[in-house]
Amino acid sequence: MITRIVKLEFQKDKLDDFLFLFNETKWKVAETEGCLGMQLLQNIDNPCICFTYSHWESEQALLNYRQSSLFISIWKSIKPHFENPAEAYSTTTYFDSFSNEKK
């Protein structure tokens, strides 16, 4: 399993457009084959900074999504609204206390 963290910073006057689009597409993304779950997080100090946090079965599952017409359509719609370029990180878990499993 991998975790994908993407930082998105929007122009102030475009944040509502992004949130509208997110609400229209969130379940389509979350139900994509290989997606194990997704969250949208919003910065407390600067609400124009958002993070998507998603779990994927594998790097291939994430790649399949990133090459899908759904992703291409979403990205094409939101990219012009960025204040700064997006930052994306694919990670593996080194420690997870959320699972309550002590190893």
ROSE-4610 file (N, C-alpha, C; in Angstrom, 1 decimal, always signed):
// ROSE-4610
residu = [M/M/M/I/I/I/T/T/T/R/R/R/I/I/I/V/V/V/K/K/K/L/L/L/E/E/E/F/F/F/Q/Q/Q/K/K/K/D/D/D/K/K/K/L/L/L/D/D/D/D/D/D/F/F/F/L/L/L/F/F/F/L/L/L/F/F/F/N/N/N/E/E/E/T/T/T/K/K/K/W/W/W/K/K/K/V/V/V/A/A/A/E/E/E/T/T/T/E/E/E/G/G/G/C/C/C/L/L/L/G/G/G/M/M/M/Q/Q/Q/L/L/L/L/L/L/Q/Q/Q/N/N/N/I/I/I/D/D/D/N/N/N/P/P/P/C/C/C/I/I/I/C/C/C/F/F/F/T/T/T/Y/Y/Y/S/S/S/H/H/H/W/W/W/E/E/E/S/S/S/E/E/E/Q/Q/Q/A/A/A/L/L/L/L/L/L/N/N/N/Y/Y/Y/R/R/R/Q/Q/Q/S/S/S/S/S/S/L/L/L/F/F/F/I/I/I/S/S/S/I/I/I/W/W/W/K/K/K/S/S/S/I/I/I/K/K/K/P/P/P/H/H/H/F/F/F/E/E/E/N/N/N/P/P/P/A/A/A/E/E/E/A/A/A/Y/Y/Y/S/S/S/T/T/T/T/T/T/T/T/T/Y/Y/Y/F/F/F/D/D/D/S/S/S/F/F/F/S/S/S/N/N/N/E/E/E/K/K/K/K/K/K]
num = [1/1/1/2/2/2/3/3/3/4/4/4/5/5/5/6/6/6/7/7/7/8/8/8/9/9/9/10/10/10/11/11/11/12/12/12/13/13/13/14/14/14/15/15/15/16/16/16/17/17/17/18/18/18/19/19/19/20/20/20/21/21/21/22/22/22/23/23/23/24/24/24/25/25/25/26/26/26/27/27/27/28/28/28/29/29/29/30/30/30/31/31/31/32/32/32/33/33/33/34/34/34/35/35/35/36/36/36/37/37/37/38/38/38/39/39/39/40/40/40/41/41/41/42/42/42/43/43/43/44/44/44/45/45/45/46/46/46/47/47/47/48/48/48/49/49/49/50/50/50/51/51/51/52/52/52/53/53/53/54/54/54/55/55/55/56/56/56/57/57/57/58/58/58/59/59/59/60/60/60/61/61/61/62/62/62/63/63/63/64/64/64/65/65/65/66/66/66/67/67/67/68/68/68/69/69/69/70/70/70/71/71/71/72/72/72/73/73/73/74/74/74/75/75/75/76/76/76/77/77/77/78/78/78/79/79/79/80/80/80/81/81/81/82/82/82/83/83/83/84/84/84/85/85/85/86/86/86/87/87/87/88/88/88/89/89/89/90/90/90/91/91/91/92/92/92/93/93/93/94/94/94/95/95/95/96/96/96/97/97/97/98/98/98/99/99/99/100/100/100/101/101/101/102/102/102/103/103/103]
x = [+0.8/+0.0/+0.9/+0.4/+1.1/+0.2/+0.7/-0.1/+0.4/-0.6/-0.3/-0.7/+0.2/-0.1/+0.2/-0.8/-0.7/-1.1/-0.2/-0.4/-0.9/-2.1/-2.7/-2.9/-2.3/-2.6/-3.3/-4.5/-5.4/-5.4/-5.6/-5.9/-7.1/-7.1/-8.1/-9.5/-9.6/-10.9/-11.3/-10.5/-10.8/-11.0/-10.9/-11.0/-12.4/-13.5/-14.8/-15.1/-14.5/-14.6/-14.0/-12.8/-12.2/-13.1/-13.6/-14.4/-15.6/-16.2/-17.4/-17.1/-16.0/-15.5/-15.2/-14.5/-14.2/-15.4/-16.4/-17.7/-18.4/-18.2/-18.8/-18.1/-16.8/-16.0/-15.4/-15.6/-14.9/-15.2/-16.4/-16.8/-16.3/-16.2/-15.7/-14.2/-13.5/-12.1/-12.0/-12.7/-12.6/-13.0/-13.9/-14.3/-13.5/-12.5/-11.6/-11.0/-10.9/-10.3/-8.9/-8.6/-7.2/-7.1/-8.1/-8.1/-8.8/-8.0/-8.5/-9.1/-9.1/-9.7/-9.0/-9.7/-9.2/-9.7/-9.0/-9.4/-9.0/-9.7/-9.3/-9.1/-7.9/-7.5/-7.3/-7.7/-7.6/-6.8/-5.8/-4.9/-5.8/-5.5/-6.3/-5.9/-4.6/-4.2/-4.4/-4.4/-4.6/-5.5/-6.8/-7.7/-7.5/-6.7/-6.4/-5.4/-4.8/-3.9/-4.7/-4.8/-5.5/-4.5/-4.8/-4.0/-5.0/-4.7/-5.4/-4.5/-5.1/-4.4/-5.2/-4.5/-5.2/-4.3/-5.0/-4.3/-4.6/-3.6/-3.7/-3.1/-3.7/-3.3/-1.8/-1.4/-0.1/+0.3/+1.5/+1.9/+1.2/+1.0/+0.4/-1.1/-1.8/-3.1/-3.2/-2.2/-2.2/-1.9/-0.9/-0.6/-1.8/-2.5/-3.7/-4.7/-4.9/-5.8/-5.2/-3.9/-3.4/-3.4/-3.6/-3.7/-5.1/-6.1/-7.5/-8.1/-9.2/-9.8/-10.4/-10.8/-11.3/-10.2/-9.0/-7.9/-7.6/-7.4/-7.0/-8.1/-9.3/-10.4/-10.3/-10.2/-10.1/-8.9/-7.7/-6.5/-6.6/-7.2/-7.3/-8.2/-9.2/-10.1/-9.5/-8.7/-8.2/-6.8/-6.0/-4.6/-4.6/-5.5/-5.4/-5.7/-6.3/-6.6/-5.5/-4.4/-3.3/-2.6/-2.3/-1.5/+0.0/+0.3/+1.7/+1.5/+2.6/+2.5/+2.2/+1.5/+1.1/+2.4/+2.4/+3.5/+2.9/+3.5/+2.9/+4.0/+3.6/+4.6/+3.9/+4.5/+4.1/+4.9/+4.3/+5.0/+4.6/+5.4/+5.1/+5.1/+4.4/+4.3/+5.5/+6.1/+7.2/+6.7/+5.8/+5.1/+3.7/+2.8/+1.4/+0.7/+0.5/-0.1/-1.6/-2.1/-3.6/-4.2/-3.4/-3.8/-3.9/-3.3/-3.3/-2.6/-1.8/-1.0/+0.4/+0.8/+2.2/+3.1/+4.1/+5.0/+6.4]
y = [-1.2/+0.0/+1.2/+2.3/+3.5/+4.6/+5.7/+6.9/+8.0/+8.7/+9.8/+11.1/+12.0/+13.3/+14.4/+15.2/+16.3/+17.6/+18.5/+19.9/+20.7/+21.4/+22.2/+23.6/+24.6/+26.0/+26.8/+27.3/+27.9/+29.4/+30.1/+31.5/+31.7/+32.8/+33.0/+33.0/+33.7/+33.8/+32.5/+31.5/+30.3/+29.1/+29.3/+28.2/+27.6/+28.4/+27.9/+27.1/+27.5/+26.7/+25.3/+25.3/+24.0/+23.1/+23.7/+22.9/+22.4/+23.2/+22.7/+21.5/+21.6/+20.5/+19.3/+19.5/+18.4/+17.7/+18.4/+17.8/+17.0/+17.5/+16.8/+15.5/+15.4/+14.3/+13.4/+13.8/+13.1/+11.6/+11.2/+9.8/+9.0/+9.7/+9.0/+8.6/+9.6/+9.3/+8.2/+8.4/+7.5/+6.0/+5.9/+4.6/+4.0/+4.7/+4.3/+2.9/+2.0/+0.7/+1.0/+0.4/+0.5/+1.6/+2.5/+3.5/+2.9/+3.0/+2.4/+3.5/+4.7/+5.8/+7.1/+8.2/+9.5/+10.6/+11.6/+12.7/+14.0/+15.1/+16.4/+17.1/+17.7/+18.4/+19.9/+20.8/+22.2/+22.9/+23.7/+24.3/+25.3/+25.3/+26.2/+27.6/+27.9/+29.3/+29.9/+29.0/+29.5/+28.5/+28.8/+27.8/+27.6/+28.4/+28.2/+27.1/+26.6/+25.5/+24.2/+23.3/+22.0/+20.9/+19.7/+18.5/+17.4/+16.6/+15.4/+14.3/+13.4/+12.3/+11.0/+10.2/+9.0/+7.8/+6.6/+5.3/+4.5/+3.9/+3.1/+1.7/+0.7/-0.6/-0.8/+0.0/-0.1/+1.1/+1.2/+2.3/+2.2/+1.0/+0.8/+1.3/+1.0/+1.5/+3.0/+3.7/+5.1/+5.6/+4.9/+5.3/+5.1/+4.0/+3.8/+5.0/+5.4/+6.5/+7.8/+8.1/+9.3/+9.3/+8.2/+8.1/+8.0/+8.1/+7.9/+9.2/+9.1/+10.3/+11.1/+10.4/+11.2/+12.1/+11.6/+12.4/+13.5/+13.2/+14.2/+15.3/+15.0/+16.0/+16.9/+16.3/+17.0/+17.9/+17.4/+18.2/+19.4/+19.1/+20.2/+21.3/+20.9/+21.9/+22.7/+22.1/+22.8/+23.5/+23.0/+23.5/+25.0/+25.6/+27.1/+27.9/+27.2/+27.9/+27.9/+27.3/+27.2/+28.6/+28.8/+30.0/+29.6/+28.4/+27.8/+26.4/+25.9/+24.5/+23.5/+22.5/+21.4/+20.7/+20.1/+19.2/+17.9/+16.8/+15.5/+14.5/+13.7/+12.7/+11.4/+10.4/+9.0/+8.4/+7.9/+7.4/+6.0/+5.4/+4.2/+4.5/+3.7/+4.0/+3.4/+4.2/+3.8/+3.5/+4.3/+4.1/+4.6/+3.8/+4.2/+3.8/+4.8/+4.6/+4.6/+5.0/+5.0/+3.6/+2.7/+1.3/+0.6/+1.2/+0.7/-0.7/-1.0/-2.2/-1.9/-2.4/-2.2/-3.3/-2.9/-3.9/-3.7]
z = [+0.0/+0.0/+0.0/-0.7/-0.7/-0.3/+0.3/+0.6/-0.3/-0.9/-1.8/-1.1/-0.9/-0.3/-1.4/-1.7/-2.7/-2.1/-2.1/-1.6/-2.8/-2.6/-3.6/-3.0/-3.6/-3.1/-4.2/-3.8/-4.8/-4.6/-5.8/-5.7/-4.9/-4.1/-3.1/-3.8/-4.9/-5.6/-6.3/-6.3/-7.0/-6.1/-4.8/-3.8/-3.9/-3.9/-4.0/-5.2/-6.3/-7.6/-7.4/-6.7/-6.5/-5.6/-4.5/-3.5/-4.2/-5.1/-5.8/-6.6/-7.4/-8.3/-7.4/-6.3/-5.4/-5.0/-4.5/-4.1/-5.2/-6.4/-7.5/-7.9/-7.6/-8.1/-7.0/-5.7/-4.6/-4.6/-4.8/-4.7/-5.9/-7.1/-8.3/-8.1/-7.4/-7.2/-6.1/-5.0/-3.9/-4.2/-5.2/-5.7/-6.9/-7.2/-8.3/-7.9/-8.8/-8.6/-8.0/-6.9/-6.3/-5.2/-5.2/-4.1/-2.9/-1.8/-0.5/+0.4/+0.0/+0.8/+0.5/+0.7/+0.4/+1.4/+1.7/+2.5/+1.8/+2.0/+1.7/+3.0/+3.2/+4.4/+4.0/+4.9/+4.6/+5.7/+5.3/+6.3/+7.1/+8.4/+9.4/+9.2/+9.0/+8.9/+7.5/+6.5/+5.1/+4.4/+4.4/+3.8/+2.3/+1.7/+0.2/+0.0/+1.1/+1.0/+1.4/+0.5/+0.7/+0.4/+1.0/+0.8/+0.5/-0.5/-0.7/-0.1/+0.6/+1.3/+0.9/+0.2/-0.3/-0.2/+0.0/+0.1/-1.2/-1.7/-2.9/-2.7/-3.4/-3.2/-3.7/-4.7/-5.2/-6.0/-6.4/-7.3/-8.6/-9.1/-10.4/-10.3/-9.2/-9.1/-9.1/-8.5/-8.5/-10.0/-10.6/-12.0/-12.9/-12.7/-13.6/-13.4/-12.1/-11.9/-12.5/-12.4/-12.9/-14.5/-15.1/-16.6/-17.0/-16.1/-16.4/-16.9/-17.7/-18.1/-17.0/-15.9/-14.7/-14.2/-13.9/-13.4/-14.3/-15.6/-16.6/-16.7/-16.6/-16.6/-15.3/-14.2/-12.9/-12.9/-13.3/-13.3/-14.2/-15.4/-16.4/-15.8/-15.0/-14.5/-13.3/-12.5/-11.3/-11.5/-12.4/-12.6/-12.8/-13.6/-13.8/-12.6/-11.5/-10.3/-9.2/-9.5/-8.5/-8.3/-7.1/-6.8/-7.0/-6.6/-6.8/-7.3/-8.0/-8.5/-7.4/-7.7/-6.8/-6.4/-5.2/-4.7/-4.4/-4.9/-4.7/-4.2/-3.3/-2.7/-2.5/-3.0/-2.8/-1.6/-0.6/+0.6/+1.0/+1.8/+2.5/+3.9/+4.7/+6.1/+6.9/+7.7/+8.5/+9.9/+10.4/+11.7/+11.7/+12.3/+12.3/+13.6/+14.4/+15.7/+15.6/+14.4/+14.2/+14.2/+13.8/+13.7/+15.1/+16.1/+17.5/+17.6/+16.6/+16.6/+17.1/+18.2/+18.6/+18.1/+17.4/+16.8/+17.4]
